[in-house]
């Protein structure tokens, strides 16, 4: 299997932001109310490739937004 990330994703038309937004949204549907380090730990389990690491903040923000925790999103952006 070719593990040339993020090139593999780009070839199928998937951006890093779209990928992490979607996985964060799916996680929020299943598991609402996760906080801090647990969101980070799940990000690493879902996206273990080192090339994905730079998308951690996008994933966390997308998770918070999808789970309805807008106050935490606003605080994270301030």
mmCIF file of the C-alpha atoms, coordinates in Angstrom:
data_MODEL
# 
_entry.id   MODEL 
# 
loop_
_atom_site.group_PDB 
_atom_site.id 
_atom_site.type_symbol 
_atom_site.label_atom_id 
_atom_site.label_alt_id 
_atom_site.label_comp_id 
_atom_site.label_asym_id 
_atom_site.label_entity_id 
_atom_site.label_seq_id 
_atom_site.pdbx_PDB_ins_code 
_atom_site.Cartn_x 
_atom_site.Cartn_y 
_atom_site.Cartn_z 
_atom_site.occupancy 
_atom_site.B_iso_or_equiv 
_atom_site.pdbx_formal_charge 
_atom_site.auth_seq_id 
_atom_site.auth_comp_id 
_atom_site.auth_asym_id 
_atom_site.auth_atom_id 
_atom_site.pdbx_PDB_model_num 
ATOM 1  C CA . UNK A 1 1  ? 0.000   0.000  0.000  1.00 0.00 ? 1  UNK A CA 1 
ATOM 2  C CA . UNK A 1 2  ? 1.277   3.458  -0.923 1.00 0.00 ? 2  UNK A CA 1 
ATOM 3  C CA . UNK A 1 3  ? 1.648   5.625  2.198  1.00 0.00 ? 3  UNK A CA 1 
ATOM 4  C CA . UNK A 1 4  ? 2.822   8.806  0.482  1.00 0.00 ? 4  UNK A CA 1 
ATOM 5  C CA . UNK A 1 5  ? 0.702   11.255 2.460  1.00 0.00 ? 5  UNK A CA 1 
ATOM 6  C CA . UNK A 1 6  ? -0.600  13.857 1.721  1.00 0.00 ? 6  UNK A CA 1 
ATOM 7  C CA . UNK A 1 7  ? 0.049   13.164 -1.989 1.00 0.00 ? 7  UNK A CA 1 
ATOM 8  C CA . UNK A 1 8  ? -2.236  10.106 -1.942 1.00 0.00 ? 8  UNK A CA 1 
ATOM 9  C CA . UNK A 1 9  ? -5.050  12.263 -0.584 1.00 0.00 ? 9  UNK A CA 1 
ATOM 10 C CA . UNK A 1 10 ? -4.503  15.021 -3.138 1.00 0.00 ? 10 UNK A CA 1 
ATOM 11 C CA . UNK A 1 11 ? -4.615  12.484 -5.967 1.00 0.00 ? 11 UNK A CA 1 
ATOM 12 C CA . UNK A 1 12 ? -8.155  11.494 -4.987 1.00 0.00 ? 12 UNK A CA 1 
ATOM 13 C CA . UNK A 1 13 ? -9.205  15.131 -4.554 1.00 0.00 ? 13 UNK A CA 1 
ATOM 14 C CA . UNK A 1 14 ? -9.083  15.304 -0.770 1.00 0.00 ? 14 UNK A CA 1 
ATOM 15 C CA . UNK A 1 15 ? -7.427  18.229 0.980  1.00 0.00 ? 15 UNK A CA 1 
ATOM 16 C CA . UNK A 1 16 ? -5.990  17.951 4.473  1.00 0.00 ? 16 UNK A CA 1 
ATOM 17 C CA . UNK A 1 17 ? -8.523  20.467 5.766  1.00 0.00 ? 17 UNK A CA 1 
ATOM 18 C CA . UNK A 1 18 ? -11.493 18.633 4.233  1.00 0.00 ? 18 UNK A CA 1 
ATOM 19 C CA . UNK A 1 19 ? -10.229 15.311 5.600  1.00 0.00 ? 19 UNK A CA 1 
ATOM 20 C CA . UNK A 1 20 ? -9.751  16.538 9.163  1.00 0.00 ? 20 UNK A CA 1 
ATOM 21 C CA . UNK A 1 21 ? -13.015 18.494 9.088  1.00 0.00 ? 21 UNK A CA 1 
ATOM 22 C CA . UNK A 1 22 ? -14.920 15.378 8.081  1.00 0.00 ? 22 UNK A CA 1 
ATOM 23 C CA . UNK A 1 23 ? -13.272 13.025 10.580 1.00 0.00 ? 23 UNK A CA 1 
ATOM 24 C CA . UNK A 1 24 ? -13.764 15.559 13.379 1.00 0.00 ? 24 UNK A CA 1 
ATOM 25 C CA . UNK A 1 25 ? -17.423 15.937 12.437 1.00 0.00 ? 25 UNK A CA 1 
ATOM 26 C CA . UNK A 1 26 ? -17.905 12.167 12.416 1.00 0.00 ? 26 UNK A CA 1 
ATOM 27 C CA . UNK A 1 27 ? -16.198 11.886 15.808 1.00 0.00 ? 27 UNK A CA 1 
ATOM 28 C CA . UNK A 1 28 ? -18.453 14.613 17.239 1.00 0.00 ? 28 UNK A CA 1 
ATOM 29 C CA . UNK A 1 29 ? -21.518 12.674 16.075 1.00 0.00 ? 29 UNK A CA 1 
ATOM 30 C CA . UNK A 1 30 ? -20.357 9.636  18.020 1.00 0.00 ? 30 UNK A CA 1 
ATOM 31 C CA . UNK A 1 31 ? -18.629 11.206 21.016 1.00 0.00 ? 31 UNK A CA 1 
ATOM 32 C CA . UNK A 1 32 ? -19.756 14.631 22.180 1.00 0.00 ? 32 UNK A CA 1 
ATOM 33 C CA . UNK A 1 33 ? -18.074 16.501 25.013 1.00 0.00 ? 33 UNK A CA 1 
ATOM 34 C CA . UNK A 1 34 ? -14.473 15.393 24.550 1.00 0.00 ? 34 UNK A CA 1 
ATOM 35 C CA . UNK A 1 35 ? -11.890 17.856 25.867 1.00 0.00 ? 35 UNK A CA 1 
ATOM 36 C CA . UNK A 1 36 ? -8.284  18.891 25.286 1.00 0.00 ? 36 UNK A CA 1 
ATOM 37 C CA . UNK A 1 37 ? -5.827  16.049 25.384 1.00 0.00 ? 37 UNK A CA 1 
ATOM 38 C CA . UNK A 1 38 ? -8.417  13.408 24.545 1.00 0.00 ? 38 UNK A CA 1 
ATOM 39 C CA . UNK A 1 39 ? -9.252  15.197 21.287 1.00 0.00 ? 39 UNK A CA 1 
ATOM 40 C CA . UNK A 1 40 ? -5.527  15.286 20.527 1.00 0.00 ? 40 UNK A CA 1 
ATOM 41 C CA . UNK A 1 41 ? -5.069  11.608 21.339 1.00 0.00 ? 41 UNK A CA 1 
ATOM 42 C CA . UNK A 1 42 ? -7.943  10.636 19.091 1.00 0.00 ? 42 UNK A CA 1 
ATOM 43 C CA . UNK A 1 43 ? -6.566  12.811 16.297 1.00 0.00 ? 43 UNK A CA 1 
ATOM 44 C CA . UNK A 1 44 ? -3.283  10.887 16.420 1.00 0.00 ? 44 UNK A CA 1 
ATOM 45 C CA . UNK A 1 45 ? -5.102  7.553  16.412 1.00 0.00 ? 45 UNK A CA 1 
ATOM 46 C CA . UNK A 1 46 ? -7.279  8.546  13.448 1.00 0.00 ? 46 UNK A CA 1 
ATOM 47 C CA . UNK A 1 47 ? -4.490  10.325 11.541 1.00 0.00 ? 47 UNK A CA 1 
ATOM 48 C CA . UNK A 1 48 ? -1.258  8.540  12.545 1.00 0.00 ? 48 UNK A CA 1 
ATOM 49 C CA . UNK A 1 49 ? 0.859   9.613  9.585  1.00 0.00 ? 49 UNK A CA 1 
ATOM 50 C CA . UNK A 1 50 ? 3.412   12.355 10.444 1.00 0.00 ? 50 UNK A CA 1 
ATOM 51 C CA . UNK A 1 51 ? 2.311   14.413 7.421  1.00 0.00 ? 51 UNK A CA 1 
ATOM 52 C CA . UNK A 1 52 ? -1.110  14.795 9.053  1.00 0.00 ? 52 UNK A CA 1 
ATOM 53 C CA . UNK A 1 53 ? 0.237   16.234 12.323 1.00 0.00 ? 53 UNK A CA 1 
ATOM 54 C CA . UNK A 1 54 ? 0.058   19.840 11.147 1.00 0.00 ? 54 UNK A CA 1 
ATOM 55 C CA . UNK A 1 55 ? -3.742  19.520 10.960 1.00 0.00 ? 55 UNK A CA 1 
ATOM 56 C CA . UNK A 1 56 ? -4.196  18.895 14.688 1.00 0.00 ? 56 UNK A CA 1 
ATOM 57 C CA . UNK A 1 57 ? -5.556  22.396 15.436 1.00 0.00 ? 57 UNK A CA 1 
ATOM 58 C CA . UNK A 1 58 ? -7.959  22.243 12.485 1.00 0.00 ? 58 UNK A CA 1 
ATOM 59 C CA . UNK A 1 59 ? -9.250  18.875 13.711 1.00 0.00 ? 59 UNK A CA 1 
ATOM 60 C CA . UNK A 1 60 ? -9.744  20.155 17.267 1.00 0.00 ? 60 UNK A CA 1 
ATOM 61 C CA . UNK A 1 61 ? -11.535 23.301 16.108 1.00 0.00 ? 61 UNK A CA 1 
ATOM 62 C CA . UNK A 1 62 ? -13.740 21.305 13.736 1.00 0.00 ? 62 UNK A CA 1 
ATOM 63 C CA . UNK A 1 63 ? -14.573 18.832 16.499 1.00 0.00 ? 63 UNK A CA 1 
ATOM 64 C CA . UNK A 1 64 ? -15.570 21.598 18.906 1.00 0.00 ? 64 UNK A CA 1 
ATOM 65 C CA . UNK A 1 65 ? -17.672 23.315 16.290 1.00 0.00 ? 65 UNK A CA 1 
ATOM 66 C CA . UNK A 1 66 ? -19.422 20.080 15.262 1.00 0.00 ? 66 UNK A CA 1 
ATOM 67 C CA . UNK A 1 67 ? -20.118 19.117 18.862 1.00 0.00 ? 67 UNK A CA 1 
ATOM 68 C CA . UNK A 1 68 ? -21.682 22.527 19.534 1.00 0.00 ? 68 UNK A CA 1 
ATOM 69 C CA . UNK A 1 69 ? -18.934 23.817 21.810 1.00 0.00 ? 69 UNK A CA 1 
ATOM 70 C CA . UNK A 1 70 ? -18.649 27.245 20.155 1.00 0.00 ? 70 UNK A CA 1 
ATOM 71 C CA . UNK A 1 71 ? -17.337 28.958 23.297 1.00 0.00 ? 71 UNK A CA 1 
ATOM 72 C CA . UNK A 1 72 ? -14.268 26.728 23.311 1.00 0.00 ? 72 UNK A CA 1 
ATOM 73 C CA . UNK A 1 73 ? -13.717 27.399 19.602 1.00 0.00 ? 73 UNK A CA 1 
ATOM 74 C CA . UNK A 1 74 ? -13.862 31.143 20.203 1.00 0.00 ? 74 UNK A CA 1 
ATOM 75 C CA . UNK A 1 75 ? -11.453 30.862 23.151 1.00 0.00 ? 75 UNK A CA 1 
ATOM 76 C CA . UNK A 1 76 ? -9.034  28.749 21.094 1.00 0.00 ? 76 UNK A CA 1 
ATOM 77 C CA . UNK A 1 77 ? -9.011  31.379 18.342 1.00 0.00 ? 77 UNK A CA 1 
ATOM 78 C CA . UNK A 1 78 ? -8.506  34.346 20.673 1.00 0.00 ? 78 UNK A CA 1 
# 
